[in-house]
Amino acid sequence: MAGVRVSEKSRIAEILIEHRVRRLVALLLIALTGLSGAAVEGQTEATTMTYSHVRPESDSDARAQLAWDVLRVALERTRMSYGDYSIVTSRIEEPQRRLLRHADTGGQSVNISLLPVPAGTEAHNLVPVRIPVYGGLWGYRVLLIRAGEQVRFDQIRSLADLRMMTIGQAEFWADVAILKSAGFNVKLGESYDGLFKMLKAGRFDAMSRSVIEVLDEVKAHKDLVVERNLLLHYPMPEYFWFSDDPSGRRLAARVNAGLLSMVADGSLRRMVKSRFAKTESELDLKHRHVIELPNPLLGGADQVSDPALWYNLDKD
């Protein structure tokens, strides 16, 4: 009987040990499942790259919409290499001069900016993706003038003639340096909307506006019109800019890869052409008198001689 009791005790001990082992295994599996879920969640957060851009400067400001459409295509093309992405509009609504400071901090409120080559960019510790988003169309400029004043511009055929007119620009726009370098009398305004009020009030003779933006502006300001004969041109690339830090450089590398793919297969040029073909026709750009201006802000890194990157009115 004593032997039986020992055997029973051993069996009971084995059952208890087996139960404890199973319980420990179950707890371990639960823990591993939780860790796995956390790892996947962390991986998703790490690989989802968020691009946050500033809000338009006003309700009528649609200048950058094509750029964000281009950005989405570029990011979609790099999904396999870089993972998921999101594009968000920041609550920040500020002009270019302060937008540069936001990008300089590398903060998440704004981490991508669409800008032409601005004066003093290097001082803000920014890095560009040097592929012109609009193919340089920002550098094709027409004049926005008051209705009824076309006759004042009809005899202008040279840069010297045009220098007789005062041109309005925002003080933080890169065009100011270009126009002043070319000898223009430039009147400065403090805000985008304020410039239109200044033109209407006769504070200057005309505003130099890119062909990509002027038609929307005319619709918003019925007492202003586009001057009919002149087309100013200077090489003006429109780049995506990022903060010069590890996060900004990674965001830039992805955009660069996507845009290079779009340049290679011609899809970037087709997007720009599709968006602005009607504009080109409506403004009759090919029949305007062109006045060429140099751009002192550009350097060798801007690839102005690469035809694959630049919109050509005669060929596109």
Helices and strands as residue ranges (DSSP letters): H 2-47, E 49-53, H 65-77, H 79-82, E 85-89, H 96-105, E 113-116, G 121-124, E 126-129, G 137-139, E 140-146, G 150-152, H 159-162, E 166-170, H 175-181, E 185-189, H 192-200, E 206-210, H 214-220, E 224-226, E 230-233, E 238-243, H 246-265, H 267-282, G 285-287, E 289-292, G 300-302, G 307-309
